[in-house]
Amino acid sequence: MKILEILRSEPDANVNKIIEVHSNNHEVKVVKLYEGTPDYSALVEDIFSHDKVICWW
């Protein structure tokens, strides 16, 4: 399963642990919206190309 993890702000230890667990069993891509200027066109493509999308505040 391909999982897209979208981070709105810097993750805390709990979020990092969950992402790590997901990475052990699945293909995971992390997008950090809080760093620089996001490429929203690429983000939309990523959303539709992954099986599951998780957004973290």
C-alpha positions as CSV (number, residue, x, y, z in Angstrom):
1,M,0.0,0.0,0.0
2,K,1.2,3.5,-0.8
3,I,0.6,6.0,1.9
4,L,1.0,9.8,1.6
5,E,1.6,11.6,4.9
6,I,1.0,15.3,4.7
7,L,2.5,17.4,7.5
8,R,1.0,20.9,8.1
9,S,3.4,21.6,11.0
10,E,6.5,20.0,12.4
11,P,5.6,16.6,13.8
12,D,5.9,15.7,17.5
13,A,7.4,12.4,18.7
14,N,4.1,10.5,18.5
15,V,3.5,11.5,14.8
16,N,7.1,10.6,14.0
17,K,6.6,7.2,15.6
18,I,3.4,6.5,13.6
19,I,5.1,7.5,10.4
20,E,8.0,5.1,11.2
21,V,5.6,2.3,11.9
22,H,3.8,2.9,8.6
23,S,7.2,2.9,6.8
24,N,8.0,-0.6,8.1
25,N,5.1,-2.2,6.3
26,H,4.2,0.2,3.4
27,E,5.6,2.6,0.8
28,V,5.4,6.0,2.5
29,K,6.0,9.5,1.1
30,V,6.1,12.4,3.5
31,V,5.2,16.0,2.3
32,K,6.2,18.8,4.7
33,L,4.0,21.8,3.9
34,Y,5.7,23.8,6.7
35,E,9.0,23.9,4.9
36,G,9.4,26.3,2.0
37,T,6.8,26.9,-0.7
38,P,4.8,23.7,-1.4
39,D,4.3,22.5,-5.0
40,Y,0.5,22.1,-4.9
41,S,0.3,20.7,-8.4
42,A,2.6,17.9,-7.4
43,L,0.7,17.4,-4.1
44,V,-2.6,16.9,-6.0
45,E,-0.9,14.3,-8.2
46,D,0.5,12.6,-5.1
47,I,-2.9,12.5,-3.5
48,F,-4.4,10.7,-6.4
49,S,-1.5,8.3,-6.9
50,H,-1.5,7.0,-3.3
51,D,-3.9,4.4,-1.8
52,K,-4.2,6.3,1.5
53,V,-3.6,9.9,2.5
54,I,-3.1,11.0,6.1
55,C,-3.0,14.7,7.0
56,W,-1.3,15.8,10.2
57,W,-2.0,19.2,11.7
